[in-house]
Amino acid sequence: MDRLRHRWSLIGTILALIGLWSSLVVISLPQRTQAQPVVEEQRIVARIEAKDRADSLALSARGLDLLEMRDKHDLFALITPSELAKLQQEGFVAEIDQEQTRLLQEPSIMPVQGGFRTVEEGYALLDQWHATYPNLTDLFTYGTSWDKVTAGGPAGYDLRGITLTNSLIPGPKPTFFLMSAIHAREMSTAELTLRYTEYLLSRYETDPDVHWLLDEHTIVIVPFVNPDGRKIAEQSLSQRKNRNTVDTSSCSGVNIGIDLNRNSSFHWGEVDSPNGDRCGATWPGVSAASEPEVATLQQWIRGVFADQRGPSDTDPAPDTTTGVYISIHSYSDLVLWPYGHSAQLAPNDADLRGLGKKFASYNGYTPQKSDELYPTSGTTDDWAYGELGVAAYTFEIGPESGTCSGFFPAFTCLDGQAPGNFWGRNLPAFLYASKVARTPYLLQRGPDALNVTAQSMSNGYKLLATINDVTNGNQTIAAAEAYVDTPPWRAGATAISLSATDGSFNSTQEAVNATIPQTLNAGRHLVYFRGRDAAGNWGPVSAQWLDVAPQGLVGFVRASDNNQPIANATVVATTGTFTSTTTSGADGSYRLELPVGSYTLKASGTGLTPASYNLTVSSNSFTTQDISLAQLAVLTTSPSPLTFNVASGSQDRTLVVGNAGGTSLNAAISLAPTGYEVKSSDDAGGPSYTWNDISSTGTRLSLGDDTCSVVNLPSSFNYYGTAYSKLIVNSNGFVSPTNATTCSSTGTSTNGVVPSTSTPNNVIAALWDDLDPEGLTGTNGVFTYNDSANNQFIVEFSGVPHWANNGNFSPEDFQFVLNLTTGDVTLNYQNIDTQNSVSVGIEDSTGANGYQWVYNSTGRLHDNLAIQFAAYAGSAPWLSWTPSNIDVAARGSTNVQVTANATGLANGTYRTRLRVNAGANTINGDQTVPVVLNVGSSTVHDVAVSAPQAALSGFVGSTITYTLSVTNTGNVSDSFNLSLSGNVWPTTLSQTSVNLAAGASTTIQVSVAIPANAAANSTDSVTITATSAADSSATNSISLVSTANSIPVSQYKVFMPYIVK
């Protein structure tokens, strides 16, 4: 009895029953004649011993209101005290169950006030769903209720249902038929069928299993089989039967009517006899299908399902029978199947039992043959199976005891945890019934396809699933397969074999997978999965979406120091061998459409420090990843040349050393020794990239791996002040001017620092690393060529393999061009594959002087690049400068005062160079500024620009104003043109030219408008330059740096007056 304790906490709610809470209660019900008050005894719960099937049959034949529960040999009935006394007089062992009776008689609220929907509300939902989903629904009326066909009483109802399937996809389609509320008082049942309807319709576009079910199957739902009785039950009255008051005219209260679940025409009246008590809870009516609710329902179901079984009770339906039928009742947590009228097993009992156990594995109910509870006849599930062969079941919803038991449970019992959660526990069973409806007897034997996954990967589409036969016969899994877009039962379906992840099918549960090529069109695809066991049984399919782009990565590339957009940055996403590349737009934005997967995202560009991110691209969505790149320091010098015009004595000029990049720099100012000035084709004023291919016209050098060769130059080549007649060409990507006749390549396969005092020295390294030209033929190899027309000597490495870190060879194409007249060296790069372990630069014979362009880093080499080392020489005792070492902030500038002293110099022009060296991590980081001193000139043009504040900040959307002083530092009146450069934010000058007498000054204003959408702490730099109209070499500049501040949120509250008119 412990398991029945608290069983009636809700039967009380329900069977507040006849609505009576005193020992004698008077109620009125609608009747065909003048309604008369009736007096009824209050009901009790009786425990009645039924030792065997004969006892159970005897109790069923009496028409007792037997509850769907049993405790060993005891059945339970809802009866009156006088009925109990009669049972005892006739020899039945029966007694009042005191606890259950007490729980029965506790008061309750009306169920519709607790949340259960009325018949009218349920029908309104059907109309609403059809209006919202016209292609997925079809409403039908299959008959009318007893009240509606019988004059003189309540209006009654149409008997209505809804068909769910995608009408745009043709059939034939198998059917799952789900109905509820044939017993009016079983309130929770209609809620479940209505919820299932809503679940399917609302998830059609998002749930892959729901999608294919409505495309390929038909679900028919009848929520209120007994609407007349349901209307009475909505008043908290324990109405079980319909409203037939003609055939039960002698009955009163909830005893009127016919039990519709005993009125079906299969073996009608054999257990629940028409000769029994007409007022009994299970009286089956005067004849089979006598009630309009049953007769029209049977006719409708015959139109849904074909007759697939022979006429004899022992004729089995074929294994290929289609269709599933479930009638929802309450309560006692049972899954029941035919037969109920007989102890005889149905001819399809093994499959009915297997499918019933499968349902029970989802909802946790007890699975059993119907008559194992107690015998019944004329039930709808017996009829659906017996007449048509359909796999038919009854679900009894709700526990035998506790707060969620009974016919009128709290509405909250539909959700939450056990013993409630009616919806959560039965939804999986409903979905399984929907899936197997095509051939339920066969499909229930086969394994389930679980955890199905379909993903876009870099190397194809990955299909994953778990095939599980544990609750379907516990057979070893033998095979699994998938289908894309077309299910296996459709013509044209193509099976994709799935392999066991562990290598072999040898278990009752197997993880399976396959990878298919990326050949699907962009968009959403449906992938069907299924498995087969060792007995040859295929299970039902489960489906998953496969989303094929658009999806990928989006974001903005911005400078790390001022958050300004960076255009033309290279953005590369890589996973495995798959790579996708794009460049950032003018606003810094980028977009990559990619398959689903995990990626390494890299961004780089000229003058940018590369950045890398690891991230994941999910299906059918774009992952946002903004990229922050540090812009290398960019050295600028102005003016160039630095010109002095001196009659006698000395003159000062200002050399403005600027930084147009995003990181600070330190520069040393010195007199350029004999040496080289470096610029690339990426720099303003740099060399142009020109590739003079000599692989067909030049002389091939027979170089092997780690070898060198000495070649004669057509004329001497002046390198770092020394004349050389020969050139060593090393197979590892460098050359060395020499006067020797032999060379050594020992230890050169690993690149070194250039410049360095370590050997080798006097190196000109274009791509020093482990290169191997051995055995190359055709236009591949190392070649030399004397370009006599331009007095140049060219050495070309064409398609020479480069031994990279990953163990693969990659071809490289580059040139050395030696200008025999000027001593200039130009390095040309046509195709560069690997650059993260190379040295590029030059050095003198000691290794103490030189220039390093690259050493084991990326970002400064690329295809179609030229690097020029321009030779210069000289000394200048007449030139001095201060300071000699400076720090320049990002996007800022620093002034260097340069003085030319003509004392003791003869009239004439003197030339030299100042070297401004900011190091290898700076673009244009080693520059020389030509210096020209004209001695004896009587006219001097010069100008100076200064500002009391060169850096200001302001709120976004505001304007900053700078005041600049322009001074004529020459010895004659002059006009000076004013210009600005380098700015991104809108910037204006108050005037663009000034006229000044010698020594005079004036002020101008510079206005910088900070954009309203500027990021907080972002900066912008502008350079203002004044240039003499008479001598363009007389210039002076200043850089201004503006910073955007975000607008603060006010800490004060503003109170407005409250005015009442």
N, C-alpha and C positions, 0 to 999 in steps of 0.2 A: 504493500500500500504506500510505502514511502514515495515511490515514483509518481503517485497520483496526488500527492499532497499539493495543495494550492491550485489544483487543477481547475477549480471553478471560480477563481478570483474574477474571471471575466465572464464566466457563464452567468454570474450574478449580474454583471453589467448587461449581459445580453438578455438574460431571461429574468430580468426584471419583468420579464417574460410577458406575462399577460398584462404587464403594466400594473400589477397588484402587489401591494406590500403588506397588507393585512391578511388575516386568515381567510376572509371572504371578500372578494372584490367584484365590483360591477363594471363592465365595459360595454361599449357599443361598437359594432362593425357594420360597414355598408352591406345591405342585403337587398334582394330583389323585391321584398315586400317591406311594409312598415318596420323599421328597425325596432326590435324589442330588447330591453335590458336582459342580460343573461347573467346567471350567477355561476361562478366556477370555483372549484376548489384550488387552493394554491398548490402548485406542483412541488414535488420533491425529487431528489435523485436516489434511485433504488439500486442496490447491488444485488444481482440475481445470478445464482449459480447455473452454469450451462456446461456440464461435464463433457458433452460430446456434441457431434453435429446434429443429432436428433433433438437435443435440448435447444440448440441454437435455432434449428428450423422451427421448432414449436413457438419460440419467442418471436421470431420474425413473422410467422403466420398470424400472430395476434395483432399485428399492426402497431406494436409498441414503438415509441420514439427512442429507438436504440441509438446510443451515442457511439461514435467511431473510435471506441477504445475497449480494451480488454485487459484484465489483470488475472493471469493464469486461467482459471476456469470461470471467472466472473465476468459477466457483461453488465453494462450500466444503462439505465433507461430513465427518461424524463417522464414521470407518471404522477397521478394523483394518489392521495392516501387510500381512497376506496379501491383504485386499481391494484395497489399493493396488497390490500387485504384479500382481494379476489385471487391474486396469484398465490398467496399463502394458503388460502383455502383449497386451492387446486393442487397443492403439494409441492409447489416450487419453493426452494430455499431462497428467500428474499428478505432483505432488510433495508431500512433507511441508511444511507451513507451520510452520517451526521455532518461531517466536515464539508463534503461537497454540497450538501443541501444548504448549509449556512452560507457558503460562498455564493451559491446560486441566488440567494435571497438578498444579497447586498444590493443597495440601490445603485443606479447608473444614470448617466446622462443619455440623451438621445444620440444615436451614432452619427447622424448627419451633422449634429452640432460639434462633434469631435473631429470632423474632417472628411468622412466618407461621402462620396458624391451621390446625389439622388439620381433617379432614372433620367429626369429631365436634364440634369447637368451632364450626365454621361452622353446622352444623345446629342446635346449641344456641342460637346467636344468632337463627336464624329463629324458633325457638319463643319466645324471650324477646321479640322484637319483636312477634310476634303477640299475646302476652299484654299487652304495654304499649300497643299501638295496634290494638285489635280492629276498629275501624271503618275503618282505613286499610290493613289487610293481610288476605290470605287465603293460607293455606298449601296447597300441593298436592303430591301424589305422582303422577308420571306413568309410573312403571315401576320395575323393579328391575335391579340391575347383573348382569353375567355371573356373578360369584361367587355371588350370591344365588339365581339361578335354576339354578345347576349344583351338584349335590350333590357332597360329598366334599372340599370345599376350604374356604377362608376363608368367613366368614359373609356377606360382601358387604353391600350397602347398598340402601336405598330410594333412588330417584332423585327428589330433592325440589327444589322451588322456592318462590318467594313472589311473590304478586301485590300490587302497591301501587296503590290508588285509594281514594277516599272512597266507601264503599259506600252512604252515605246520599244520594248524588246519582246519579240514574239515568242510564243511557247511552242509546244506544250511545256508546262512547268508543274513540278510536284507541289503538293499542298500540305501545309501544317494547319490543322483546324484546332482553334483554342476557344473554349467557351466557359462561362461562369454564371453564378447566381441562379442555377436551376432550382436550388433550395434558397428561398428568399432571404432567410435570416442570416445566411453566411456572408456577412458584410464585407469581409476583406477580399473576397474572391474577385468581384468586379473591379476593385482597385488594381489588382494585379494585371488583369487583361487590358485595362485602360492604360496602365503604365507601360506595358509592353508595346502597345500601339505607338504611344508617344516616343518611346525609346528608339524604335526602328525608324520612324519618320524623321526625328530630329538628328539622327546620326548618319543618315544616308550619305551625306557628302563627306563625312570625316572618318567614319569607322569602316575599314576595309571589309570586315566580315558582314556587317549590316548591308554594305553596298552590294556585294555579290548576292546575298540572300534575296534582296528585293529585285535584283536584276534577273536572277535565275530561278527563284522559287516563288510560291504564292503563300501568303499567310492570311487565313480567314479568321476573324475574331468576332464573336457574339458576346457582348459583355453582360446582357440581362436576358437570360432565357425565360425568366419568370417575372416580368415587370409588375404585374398586378400584385403578386405576393410581396415583391420587394417593396412596393409602396407602403404596405402595412408594416413590414419589418423596419422601415425607416422611422417608425414611431416607437422603437424599442420593444416591439411585440414579436414573440417567437414564432412568426408565421413561417412554416416550412413549405407548405403546399401552394397550389395556385388558388384562384378565387371561385372555383366551381361550387356555387351554393345550391344548384339544382339537384345534383347527385348526392350532396351531403346536406340536404335541407334539415335533417334532424340534428345536425351538429352546431356547435356554437363556438364563438371566439376563434382562436387560432386552429381549431380542429376542423374547420371547414376546408373543402378543397381536395384535390387529387395530388398525390406525390408524383410529380412529373418524372422523377428518376426511378419510378417503378412502372411507368406507363408505356415504355417502349415496347415494340412488338416482338422482340426476340425472347422466346420462352416467357412471355408475359403471364403473370398470375400463378406461376408454378410454386414459388416460395411465398411471395406476398400475394395472398389470394383475394380475388374480388368478393369472396364470400365472407371475408373477415369484417372487422369493425370498420364501418365507413368513416367513423370519426378518428380512427387510428392514424398515427403519423405517417405510416407507409401504405395506406390504402391505395391500390393501383388503378382505381377507376372501374367502370363497368365493362370496358373492353380495351383491347390493345390499341394504343395510339388514339384513344378516344378524345384526348384533349388537343385543342388547336395548337397549343405551344409545342406539343410533341409531334403531331401529324405533319405540320408544315416544316418543322426542323428536319424530320427524317427525309421528307421529300427534297429539301434543299441539299442535305448532305449527300443524297444519292446523285445529285447533279454535280457535286464536287469530286466525289470518289467513284471510280468504276467498281463494279462488283467483281472482286478478284478471288473469291473463295467458292468452293462447291456447296451444294445444298445440305450435306450431312454435317453434323457437329464434329465429326472426325476428319472432315476434309481440310487439309492444311492450305493456307494461302501460299502461293509460290514465293520462293526466296526473293524474287524480283518485285514483289508487291510494293506499290508506292503509296505514300501518305502516312501521316501521323495524326492521331486525334487525342486531345487531352481535355478532360472536363475538370474544372477547379472547384473543389469543395473545401469545407473546413469541418473538423480539424482533426488532430492527432498525429501529424507529421508522418503520413503514410504515402507510399506510391503503390497503387493497386492496379492489377490487370486481370483480364477475363480468365476463367469463367467465374461469375459470382453465383449463378443459379445452380451449379453442380460442383461436386468434388472432383469431377473429371477434369483432367488437364486439357487445356486447349491444344489443338494439334500443332500450333506454332509456339508452344509453351517455352521451349528452350530459348527462342529468340525474344519472345515477349519478356521472359524473365531476365535475359541478358540486358535488354534495353532498359527495363525497369531498374535494374541494379545500377546501370549507368546513370540514369536520372538521379538515383539516390546518392550516388557518389558526389553529385554536385550540391544537392540541397540537404544532405545529411539525414534524410528520412528513412523510415523502415520500409524496404521493398517486400511485397508479398502478394500472392494470389488473392483475389477479392474475397473468396469464401473462407479464407483463413481468419478473417475478422469475424464475419458471420454471413450466412447465406442471404442472397438477394436475387430478385428476378426483375426483368423489365428495366434494367439500368441502361443508360445510354452507351457506356463503354462496351458492355456485352453486345448490344445491338450493332455498334459500329464495327466491331470485330466479327461477330457472328454472322451478320448479313453481308458484309463487304470485304472482310479479311484485313481491314486496316489495323495497324498497330495502335491499339486504343488503351488509354490509361485514365485513372482518376488520381488526382493529387489532393490529399487532405492537408490543408494548410493550417499550421499552428500547433503548438505542443498540447499534450494531454493534460497538463496542469501548469499552474503558475499564472502570472499576470497577463500573459499573451495567449492563454487558452480560451476556448469557447467560441461562440458565434459572433459575439460583439466585443472583440478585443479593442484596446485603445488604438487610435489611429497611429500612434507612434510605434506600434509593433511592426508596422510595415518596414521600418528602417531600424537602425541601431544594431545592437549585438543580439546573439542568441539569448533567450529562446525566441525572441522576435526576429527582426530582420527578414520578414517574409519575402520582401522584394529582392534583397541581395542574395538570399540563398536560392531562390527559384529562377532568377534571371539566367544563370548559366545553363540550367536544365531546359528552359524555353529555347535558348539559342541552339543547344545541341539538338533538340527536337526539330528545330527549323532546318538545321544542317543535314540531318539524316533522312529528311522526308522523301528524298529521291528513291532510296531503297533501304528503309530502316532495318529490315531483318538482316541484310547483308552488311551494311555499313557499321552497325553496332558491334559486329564481330572484329572489325579491323582497328588498328591503332589510331591514336589521336596525333594530330600535328600541332605541337605547342611551341610557344616562344618563337614564332616565325618572324624573320627579319629579312629585309631586302635593302641593301645599301649601295650607293654609288661609291666606288673606290677608284684609285688612280689607275689600276690595271683592269678594271671591268666592274661588273655588278656582283656583289657578294650576296649569296642566298644562304640563310642559316635557319635551322629549325631543330626541334627535339621531337623525335617520333617515339611515342609512349604507348605500350600495349598492356600496362600493368592492370588497368581496370577494364580491359576488353578481351580477356582470355589469357593474359600473361604469356603470350607467345613471343618467341624470338623475332626481332625485327629482321626482315629480309630485303627490303628495298624502300626507296623514297624517291619522289620526283616532284618537280615544280612545273608550272605552266605560267606563261606571261600573257595576260590580257584575255586569252581564250581558255575556259575551263576544260577539263578532260572530257566531259560529255558532249561538247560542241564539236561540230565538224571543223577540221582545220587546226585542232589543238596539237601543239608540239610539246612532247615531254622533254624535260631537262632532268637528266639523272643526277641525283644527289648522292654524294659519297659519305660513308661513315667517317666522322672526324678522327676516330681512333684507328682507322685503317681497315676495319672489318665489321660486318653485321653479325654480332654474336651475343646480343643482350636484348632484354625486353624493353630497354630504353636506350635510344641511340641519338647522339648529336650528329647532325648531318649538315653538309654544306656543298656549295658549288660556286664557281666564279664564271660568269658569262661575259662575252665581249661587250664593249660599249657601242652597241649598234642600235639602241632604241632612240626613237625620236624624243626631243625635249618634251617634258610634261609629266603627268602622273600616270603611272601604269599600275595594274593590279596583278600581283603574283599569287598563284594558288599553290598550296603545298599539300601533299598527302603521303601516307606511308602504307606499306604492306607487311603483314606478318608472315611467318614461315608456313602457315596453313594456306596462304594465298589470298587472305582477306585484305582488301583495301579499306582504309578508314575514311571518314569524311574529310573534306578539304577545310583548311583554314587559309585565310588570305592576309596579305600585307601590301601596303602601298610601296611602290618604288618610284621615287621622285628623281627625275632626270632634269638637271638644270632648267630654269635659271636658279642658280644658287652660287655662292662664292664669297668673295671678300670685297669690301668697299672701305673707303676712308680718305683721309687727306694727308699729304706729305707737307710737313712744316719745319721751319728752321727752329732748332732747339733754343736759341738765344732770344729770338724776338717773335716767334710763333707766326712769322710771315709764311705764306704758301711758297712751296718750291716747285717750279715747273720742270718738266723733262727729266725728273728722276726716274731711274729704271727700277721697276717693282717686279720681283720674280717670286712666284709661289711654286714650291717643289715638294713632291712626295714620291718616294721611290725613284723611278725613272721618268715620272711624269713632271713636266715643267710648263708653266704658263707665264708669259711676260707681258707687261704693259709699261707705259710711261705716264707720269702724272701730268695733268692738264695745267692750263694757265692758272687756275685757281688752286692747284695742288691736289686736286681730286684724282683718284684712281678707282678702277673697277675691274675685277677679274671674275669671270664665270667659271666655276670649277665643279668637278664631281665631289660628292661627299667624302670626307676624309680628314686626316691630320696633316698639316702642312708646316713647312718652314717658309716664312715670308721674309725676303731680303730686299732691302732698298739701297741703292747706291747711285752715284752720279759724279760728274766732274766737280771736284772741289768739295765733295761731301764725304763724311766719315760713314761707312756702311753701317746699317742697323739690321738686326735679325730678330724675328719673333716666331714663337711656336704657337699655333692655334688650330682650331678645329672648324671645319665647314660642315654645318648640319644641312639636312635635306630641306629643299624648297625655301631656303632663307639665306640672307646675306649676313655674314659676320662683319661687324664694323671694327676695323683696326686702324686708328690713326698712327702715322709714322713720324717720329721726331728724329731729324737728322742734324748732326752738328756740321755746320758749314765751316770748312777749313779757313784759317786766316788767309786773306788775300792781300798781298802787299801792293801798295800803290805809291808812286812817287810823283811829285809835281813841284815845279815845272821840269820839263825835260825837252831840250837841254836847259841847264842852269847857266844863264848868260850874264856876264859882267861887262859893262862899258865904263872904262875908267880913264880919265885924262891923266891923273896922277894920284898917288896915295892909294887908299883902300876903299872897298865897297862891300856892303852886306847884302846878302840875299837870303830869303827864307825857303828852305827845302821842306815841303810838307810831306811827311811820311804817313800814309793812310793805311787803313785796314778795312777793306770792304767785305770781310768775311765774318763768320759767326763765332770765332774764338780769338782770344787775344794773341798778340805776337810780341816777341822781343827781337829787336834788330840792332845789329852793330854797324856803325858808320865808319868806313875806312877808305883810304885811298886805294883804288883798285890796283893791285900789282899786275904784272904781266900775267894774263890768265884768260878766263872765259866768262862770258855772260850767257846765262841760259834763259831761253824762252821756248814755249811750245806753240803748236798751231792752235791750241785752245786759248792762248793769251792774245789780248789786244796788241797789235803791232808785232806779233810773233811771226814765225816763218809759215809759209803755206805748205800744206802736205802735198807732195808730188811723188808719185811712185814711178820711177824709170826702170821698168822690168828688164833685167839683163840675163834672165835665166836661159834665154835662147841665143843671146849674142855674146855673152861673157865667156870667160875661161873657167872651166870646172876645176876646183881644187880636189885632189884625192885625199880627203880627210876621213879617217875612221873614228871610232868611238874614243874620246879622250885623247885626241892627237892635235898637232899644230903644224903649221907650214909657214915658211918665210917667203914673202913675195917682194919683188923689186918695185919701187915706185917710179913712175915716169920722170919725176923731178922731186926735189927735196920738199919735205913737208915740215913746216915750222910748228913745233908743238911745245908749249910752255917755254918758249925762248930758245929751244934747241932744234937744229935742223936734222931731219932723219931721211935716210934714203930707202929704207925698207919698212915692211910691215909684217908683224907676226899675226897670223889668223888662227885663232884657237877654236876647235870644234864645239866648245861649250859656250859660244855666244859672245866672245869679246875679241878685240884686236889690240895690238901694242906697237906703236912706232919704235923702230929699232935701227941700229947700224950693224947689228950682229948678223951672222950667216946661219946660226942655228937657234933652235928654240926648245923649250921643255914644257910639257903639259902635265907634269906630275902634280897631283893634288888639286887639279882645277875643276874636277867634276862637281865639287860642292862650292856654291857661290860664296863669296866673302863680301865684307864691307868695302865700299868704294866711296871716298878715299881711305886708304889704310897703309901703314908702313909695312904691313905683312906682304909677302910676295903672293902673287905676281904684282909688279908695279908698272907705272906708265900705261895703265889700263884704260881703254875706252870700251865700256861694257854696255852693249845694247840689250842683251837678255842673257846675262851670265847665270847658267844653271847646267844641269846634266842633260845636254843635247847629244844626239847621236845621228850624224849624217852618213854613217857607213852603209855602203851598198845602194845608195839612192841613184836613180837613173832618170832620164828624160829631163824635165824642167825642175825636178827636185834635186836639191844638193846645195853646195856652197860655190859661189861664182865670184870672179873679179872682173872689173871692166875699167878701162881708161877712157873717161869722157873728155877727150882732148878739146872739144869745142868749148867746154866750160871749165877746162883745167881742173877737173875733179877726178877722184879715184873712188870707185864704188865697190863695196863688198856686199854680196847679197846671200842671205840664208833663205832658201826657198823650200817650203814644205818639209823642214827638218824636224824629225820627231823629238818630242820633249818628254822625258821620263818624269811623269807627275807623281804626286804623293800617293794616289790611289792605285798605283801600279799599272796605269794605262798610258799608252803613248798618245800624244796629241801634236798635230803639226803646227809649226810656227813659221811666219813669213816676216822678215825684217831686213833692214839695210843699214850700212855705214856709208856715209858720203863725206869724203875728206876734200875740202877746198884747198888746193895746193897753192893758191895765190894768197888767200887771207888767213889761212890756218884754221878756218871755221870747221866744226864737226857737226853734221846733221844725222840724226837717227830717225829712220822712217819705219813705221809699223803698219803693215797691211793687214795681218791677221794674227791676233794674239789670243791663244787659248788658255794658257795657265800663267798666272802672274803672282801667285802668293808665295813663291819661294825663289825669287829672282833678284838680281842686282842690276841697277841701271845707273850709270854715272861715269865720271872721268876723274883722272888723277895724274899728277906729274910723276917723274922718275923716282922720287923719294916716297911718294904716297902721302906726304904731309899736306899737300895742297890738292884741291879738287872739288868736285861737286857731286853729291849723292842725290839722285832723282827718286829712286825706289830701292828699298832693301826689305825683302820679305814682307811686303804689305800690298794691299790692293787699293784701287781707286784712282791711280794716277796714270795707268796705261790703258789703252783701248785701241781698237782697230782704227785705221786711217788717222794716225797721230804722227806728227813730226816734232822732234825735240832738237833745238839748235843750240850748240855751244859756240858763241861768237867770241873770237880772240880779240884781245886788246892789250896794250902795253903802255908804260910811261910812268913818270914821277912828276910831282908838282910842289916844290917847296914854297910857292907863292900862295898856296891854298890852305885854309884852316877851317875848322867847324866845331861846334859845340851844341849839345852833348854828343858824345861818340857812341853811346849806348842808350837805347830808348825802349820803353814799353808802350805799346799802342793797343788800346782796348778794342774789343769787337765793334766794328762799324764806327770807329773813331779815328783820330789823327793826332800826330805830335809834330811840332815844328822844330826844325834843326836850323840854327843860324850858321850860314856859310859865308866866310870872308875871303875875298880875293885882294891881295896886296901887290900893287904894281911897282912899289918902290924898287929901284935898281933894275927894272925890266925895260928893255928897249920897246919902242912902239911896235905893235904887231899883234898877231892872234896866237893865243896859247890854248892848248886843248889837253884835257885829261878826263878821268872818270872817277866819280865817287861810287864806292860799292856799298849798297844797303843789303845786308844779308840777314834774313829772318829764319833761315833754316829749312830743313826738308819737309816739315809738316805744314808749310805755308805755300799756297799757290803763288807763283811768281816770286818765290821766297828769296831769290838771290838776284838783285838787280844792280846794274851800274847806271849812273846818271851822267850823261855827257856834260862836261863843264867847259865853257868857252869864255876866255878872258880876252877882251879887245882893249889893248892899251893904247892911249893917245886919243881916244874919242872925246870930243868936246860936248857931245850931247848924251845925257843919260836918262833913260826911261825906266821907271821902277814904281812899284805899288806895294802897299801892305794892307792886309785885311785882318781885323781883330774883333773880338766880342767879349764883353764882361762875363757872359755866361754862355757856354757852348753846349750845355745839356739842360733841358727843361722837361717837366712832365705835366700832364693834364688829364682831365676826365675824358672818357670816350665821348665822342660827339662834340667836343669843344675845340677851340683853336688856340694854339700857342704862338706868341709873337716874340721874336728875337730882335735885338738892336745890334747892328754891325757898324764898325767904324772903318771907312776907306780913306787911306792916306796916300798922297802922291809923294813918294820918297825919291823921285827923280830930280833933275835940275832944270827941267823945263815944264811949262804948262802941258797938260795932257788930258785926253779923254780915255775913260776906262769902261769897257763893256763888262756887264755883270751877268753871269749865267749860273744855273744850278744843275746838278746831276746826281744820280744815284738814289733818288727818292722814290718811294712807293706811294706814300700818302700825299694827297694834294698839297702842293707848296707853291707860294707866290712871292715875288719880290715887289717891294714898293716902287722900285724903278730899276730899269735894266741898263742904264749908263749914267755916268757922272762926269762932269768937267771940273778939273781941279788945277789950281796954280801950283807951282813947285812948293812943296812943304805943307800944302793945305789939306784939310780933312773934312769929311762930311759923314752923316749917318744914314743908313737905310734900314728898312724893316723887312724881316722874313716871316711870313705867316704859314704855319703848318696846321692843317685841318686833320684832327684825329678822327678816323672813321667811327661811326656809331657801332659798327660790328667788330671793331678791333678787339682782339683778345687782351685780357688783363695782363699787364707787364710786357706786352709786345712793344718793340721799338722800331724806329725808322730813322735812317741817317740821310742827310743831304749835304752835299758839298757846294759851297758858294765860291766862285772863282772870279777874280777881277783881272782883266787883261788889257794892256796898253793898246790903244788903237793904232799907235805909231810903231810899236815894236812888239810883235806877238810873243817874243821870248820873255817879255817882262810881264810875268803873271804872279799871282799869289792867291792861295785858297785857304778856306777854313771849313771844317766839318762840324755840323750840328746834329746832336742825337736827341730825339724826342721819345718819351715813354708814355704809354697809355695806362691810365689808372681806371679801375672799375668804379662806378658810382656807388658810394656807400649807402646802406639802408639807414634812414634817419632813426636815431635813438629816442626821438621825442614823439609823443602822440599829439595830434591836432584835434581839438574838440570843436565841433561846429555847433552853433546855437540851435536849440530845438524850438521851432516856432509853431504855434498852434493858432490857426485862424478860426 
